[in-house]
Amino acid sequence: AVNVYLRDMQYLVEVSLLILFWTSPIVYSYESVASAVRKAGLGEWVLEVYLANPISVAILGFQRAVWLAGGTPAAHATYPDFLLLRLVVMTAIGLVCVWIAQRVFSRLQGNFAQEI
């Protein structure tokens, strides 16, 4: 709905998703991030900021589910504390955001034809 009024919003969303994708542990492991943060002497708050990325939490949840179920050597990898709780919180926040977005969209869609 915002893209109808602000045409450049799609590019901002694309860049944001690209940044979130490359800061998630897809290509590298969470263990390497945690050890690099600890080795650099940064506080644990840096890991908390890193885990605020909902894509990272979802990827870690999938990795843990698949690797633990498969019994691979990666099953012994390091995961953040309270991963299940983080997944539940991220899911709840996501559902609330989808509900709000649907409400905003349904209110704004009446003016789309005038704006286009």
HELIX and SHEET records of a PDB file:
HELIX    1   1 VAL A    2  TYR A    5  1                                   4    
HELIX    2   2 MET A    9  TRP A   22  1                                  14    
HELIX    3   3 TYR A   30  LYS A   39  1                                  10    
HELIX    4   4 GLU A   44  TYR A   50  1                                   7    
HELIX    5   5 PRO A   54  GLY A   70  1                                  17    
HELIX    6   6 PRO A   73  HIS A   76  5                                   4    
HELIX    7   7 LEU A   83  LEU A  108  1                                  26    
HELIX    8   8 GLN A  109  ASN A  111  5                                   3    
HELIX    9   9 PHE A  112  GLU A  115  1                                   4    
END                                                                             
